[in-house]
C-alpha cells in the first residue's frame, strides 16, 4: 500500500481516467422535464449541443413515452463534457478530467443554475464516480504479471485460466465514515477491437443523506476524499510512479 498522506492532496499527469461523473438524485418533479428552457439558456454557452434520450420500449398505438423515461443531454462541441437531466436526477460528466478543483468549478457552474431554475432544495443521493482504465497487453501472462505489480488487486490472478479468460471482475460494497458508502469494481477485460487487455478500477462513492443543494460543496469534497483514499489503497507505489505527480 502506498503512503496515503504523500498523495492525498496531489494531482498527476497520467490519470488513466476514462470518465468522471457527479450525480445528484432528488424527489421527482415533472416540471423539470416540462420546462427546462431557463436552465438550458444559462448553461448553453458551455454546453451548446442538445439531445433527447428515450429508452427503447414497444409503445403500441403510437402512445407517447412516459415523461419519467425522458432524459436530456447537453454537451460541449467536443462531446467531452456533458450534463444529463431527468425527472429525478442531474449528472455532470467529463472525459477530460485534469484535477478535482477544475471539475469542482465545472460542477459549481451547473448546480447553481439548476437550483435557480427548479428550486430543488435537497438531494436524496449524491454520488461521485471515477472510472480508471489501464491498458495491458494481448499476452495475458504478461498482463497478469503487470497487474500484480501495479495493483493490490481483489482479483486472484493465480486462479485465472490463462488460455480461456476474456473477462474477470469483482464488486465490493462497503461503508465509509459519516454515512458514506462506496461500490468498488475491479475488472480485467479483453478488448477484442484492440486485441489487448485492460484493467479497470471503478469507484462509485455516494451518500444517501438528505443534503441541501445550497450546501452541497462539503459533501462533494468529502466524496472525493474518500474515493481517493480507496484508490490509493488499491494501487502500488509503482503505479503512482507511472501517474507522475505534479508538484
C-alpha positions as CSV (number, residue, x, y, z in Angstrom):
1,X,0.0,0.0,0.0
2,X,1.2,3.5,-0.8
3,X,1.6,6.3,1.7
4,X,-1.8,7.9,1.5
5,X,-0.7,11.2,3.1
6,X,2.0,11.5,0.5
7,X,-0.5,11.6,-2.4
8,X,-3.9,12.6,-1.0
9,X,-3.7,16.3,-2.0
10,X,-1.6,15.8,-5.2
11,X,-2.5,15.9,-8.9
12,X,-1.0,13.8,-11.6
13,X,0.0,14.0,-15.3
14,X,-1.1,10.4,-16.2
15,X,-4.6,9.9,-14.7
16,X,-5.6,6.7,-16.6
17,X,-9.1,8.0,-16.3
18,X,-11.9,7.1,-18.7
19,X,-14.5,9.3,-17.1
20,X,-15.6,11.1,-14.0
21,X,-19.2,11.8,-13.1
22,X,-21.0,13.7,-10.3
23,X,-24.7,12.9,-9.9
24,X,-27.5,14.1,-7.6
25,X,-30.8,12.4,-7.3
26,X,-33.8,14.3,-5.9
27,X,-37.6,13.9,-5.5
28,X,-39.2,13.5,-8.9
29,X,-40.6,16.7,-10.4
30,X,-42.4,16.6,-13.8
31,X,-41.9,20.3,-14.3
32,X,-38.2,19.7,-14.8
33,X,-39.0,17.9,-18.0
34,X,-41.8,20.2,-19.0
35,X,-39.9,23.4,-18.8
36,X,-36.1,23.3,-18.7
37,X,-35.6,26.2,-21.1
38,X,-34.3,28.6,-18.4
39,X,-31.7,26.1,-17.2
40,X,-30.7,25.4,-20.8
41,X,-30.3,29.1,-21.6
42,X,-27.9,29.6,-18.6
43,X,-25.6,26.6,-19.5
44,X,-25.9,27.0,-23.2
45,X,-22.6,28.8,-23.7
46,X,-20.6,25.8,-22.2
47,X,-23.0,23.1,-23.4
48,X,-24.5,24.2,-26.7
49,X,-25.5,20.8,-28.0
50,X,-28.8,19.2,-27.0
51,X,-30.2,15.7,-27.4
52,X,-33.3,14.0,-26.1
53,X,-33.0,10.4,-25.0
54,X,-35.8,7.9,-24.5
55,X,-35.1,4.3,-23.6
56,X,-36.5,1.9,-26.2
57,X,-39.9,0.4,-25.4
58,X,-42.5,-1.0,-27.6
59,X,-45.3,1.6,-27.1
60,X,-48.3,0.4,-29.1
61,X,-50.8,2.6,-30.8
62,X,-48.3,5.4,-31.1
63,X,-48.5,6.1,-27.4
64,X,-46.1,8.7,-26.1
65,X,-43.2,7.6,-23.9
66,X,-43.9,8.4,-20.2
67,X,-42.4,11.6,-19.0
68,X,-40.3,9.9,-16.4
69,X,-38.4,8.0,-19.0
70,X,-37.1,11.1,-20.8
71,X,-33.5,12.3,-20.3
72,X,-31.9,15.3,-21.8
73,X,-28.2,15.7,-22.6
74,X,-26.4,19.0,-23.0
75,X,-22.8,18.7,-24.3
76,X,-19.9,20.8,-25.4
77,X,-18.7,20.8,-29.1
78,X,-16.1,18.1,-28.4
79,X,-18.6,15.8,-26.7
80,X,-16.1,15.5,-23.8
81,X,-18.3,17.3,-21.2
82,X,-22.0,16.5,-20.7
83,X,-24.9,17.4,-18.4
84,X,-27.7,14.9,-18.1
85,X,-31.1,15.9,-16.8
86,X,-34.1,13.8,-16.0
87,X,-37.2,14.0,-13.8
88,X,-35.2,12.9,-10.7
89,X,-31.5,13.2,-11.5
90,X,-28.8,15.6,-12.7
91,X,-25.3,14.4,-13.7
92,X,-22.2,16.3,-14.8
93,X,-19.8,14.0,-16.7
94,X,-16.3,14.6,-18.2
95,X,-13.8,12.6,-20.2
96,X,-11.1,15.2,-20.0
97,X,-10.5,15.4,-16.2
98,X,-7.4,17.2,-15.1
99,X,-7.7,17.8,-11.4
100,X,-10.5,17.9,-8.8
101,X,-10.6,21.7,-8.4
102,X,-11.2,22.1,-12.1
103,X,-14.0,19.6,-12.1
104,X,-15.5,21.1,-9.0
105,X,-15.6,24.5,-10.8
106,X,-17.4,22.8,-13.7
107,X,-19.9,21.3,-11.3
108,X,-20.5,24.6,-9.5
109,X,-21.4,26.3,-12.8
110,X,-24.2,23.7,-13.3
111,X,-25.6,23.2,-9.8
112,X,-26.3,26.8,-9.1
113,X,-28.3,27.4,-12.4
114,X,-30.1,24.1,-11.7
115,X,-31.1,25.3,-8.3
116,X,-32.1,28.7,-9.5
117,X,-34.2,27.2,-12.3
118,X,-36.1,24.5,-10.4
119,X,-35.6,25.2,-6.6
120,X,-34.9,21.6,-5.8
121,X,-34.0,22.0,-2.2
122,X,-32.4,18.7,-1.2
123,X,-30.7,15.7,-2.8
124,X,-31.8,12.1,-1.9
125,X,-28.5,10.7,-3.2
126,X,-25.2,12.3,-4.1
127,X,-22.5,10.3,-5.9
128,X,-19.1,10.7,-7.4
129,X,-17.7,8.1,-9.8
130,X,-14.2,7.7,-11.2
131,X,-13.5,5.0,-13.8
132,X,-9.8,4.2,-14.3
133,X,-8.7,2.2,-17.3
134,X,-5.1,0.9,-17.6
135,X,-4.1,-0.7,-21.0
136,X,-2.3,-4.0,-20.8
137,X,-1.2,-6.5,-23.5
138,X,-2.5,-9.1,-25.8
139,X,-0.3,-11.5,-23.9
140,X,-2.3,-12.4,-20.9
141,X,0.6,-13.8,-18.9
142,X,2.4,-10.6,-19.3
143,X,-0.7,-8.6,-18.4
144,X,-1.3,-10.6,-15.2
145,X,2.3,-10.1,-14.2
146,X,1.9,-6.3,-14.5
147,X,-1.4,-6.3,-12.7
148,X,0.3,-7.9,-9.7
149,X,3.0,-5.1,-9.8
150,X,0.6,-2.2,-10.1
151,X,-2.4,-3.1,-8.0
152,X,-3.4,-4.5,-4.7
153,X,-5.9,-6.4,-6.7
154,X,-9.1,-8.1,-5.4
155,X,-8.6,-10.5,-8.3
156,X,-6.9,-13.7,-7.6
157,X,-4.8,-13.9,-10.7
158,X,-3.3,-17.3,-9.7
159,X,-6.7,-18.8,-10.4
160,X,-7.3,-17.3,-13.8
161,X,-7.1,-19.9,-16.6
162,X,-4.7,-18.1,-19.0
163,X,-5.9,-19.9,-22.1
164,X,-9.6,-19.3,-21.5
165,X,-10.1,-15.9,-19.8
166,X,-11.7,-12.9,-21.6
167,X,-13.1,-11.2,-18.6
168,X,-12.8,-11.4,-14.8
169,X,-14.3,-8.9,-12.3
170,X,-15.3,-8.4,-8.7
171,X,-17.5,-5.9,-7.0
172,X,-17.2,-4.8,-3.4
173,X,-19.6,-2.6,-1.4
174,X,-18.6,-1.1,1.9
175,X,-19.5,1.5,4.4
176,X,-17.3,4.6,4.8
177,X,-17.2,7.3,7.6
178,X,-20.0,9.8,8.0
179,X,-22.7,7.5,6.4
180,X,-20.9,7.5,3.1
181,X,-20.7,4.3,1.0
182,X,-18.6,3.0,-1.9
183,X,-19.0,0.4,-4.6
184,X,-15.7,-0.6,-6.0
185,X,-15.4,-2.7,-9.2
186,X,-12.2,-4.2,-10.3
187,X,-12.2,-5.8,-13.7
188,X,-9.8,-7.5,-16.1
189,X,-11.3,-7.3,-19.6
190,X,-10.2,-8.3,-23.0
191,X,-10.7,-5.6,-25.6
192,X,-11.3,-7.5,-28.9
193,X,-11.2,-4.5,-31.1
194,X,-7.6,-3.6,-30.0
195,X,-6.5,-7.2,-29.2
196,X,-5.4,-6.2,-25.7
197,X,-6.4,-6.5,-22.1
198,X,-7.5,-3.6,-19.8
199,X,-7.5,-3.4,-16.1
200,X,-10.5,-1.3,-14.9
201,X,-10.9,0.3,-11.5
202,X,-14.4,1.8,-11.0
203,X,-15.0,3.7,-7.8
204,X,-18.6,4.9,-7.1
205,X,-18.7,6.7,-3.7
206,X,-22.0,8.1,-2.5
207,X,-24.2,9.3,0.3
208,X,-27.9,8.9,0.7
209,X,-28.2,11.5,3.3
210,X,-30.7,14.4,2.7
211,X,-28.3,17.2,1.7
212,X,-29.4,20.8,0.9
213,X,-28.2,21.7,-2.6
214,X,-27.2,25.1,-1.4
215,X,-24.6,23.4,0.8
216,X,-23.6,20.5,-1.4
217,X,-19.9,21.5,-1.7
218,X,-18.8,19.9,1.6
219,X,-20.4,16.6,0.8
220,X,-19.0,16.8,-2.7
221,X,-15.4,17.3,-1.4
222,X,-15.9,14.5,1.2
223,X,-16.9,12.1,-1.5
224,X,-13.7,12.9,-3.4
225,X,-11.6,12.5,-0.3
226,X,-13.0,9.0,0.4
227,X,-12.8,8.0,-3.3
228,X,-9.1,9.0,-3.4
229,X,-8.3,7.1,-0.2
230,X,-9.8,3.9,-1.6
231,X,-8.0,4.4,-4.9
232,X,-4.6,4.8,-3.1
233,X,-5.3,1.7,-1.1
234,X,-5.8,-0.2,-4.3
235,X,-2.6,0.7,-6.1
236,X,1.1,0.2,-5.5
237,X,4.0,2.7,-5.4
238,X,5.0,1.6,-8.9
239,X,1.6,2.6,-10.3
240,X,1.9,6.0,-8.6
241,X,5.3,6.5,-10.3
242,X,3.6,5.9,-13.6
243,X,1.0,8.5,-12.9
244,X,3.8,11.2,-12.5
245,X,2.9,13.5,-9.7
246,X,2.6,17.3,-10.3
247,X,4.5,19.2,-7.7
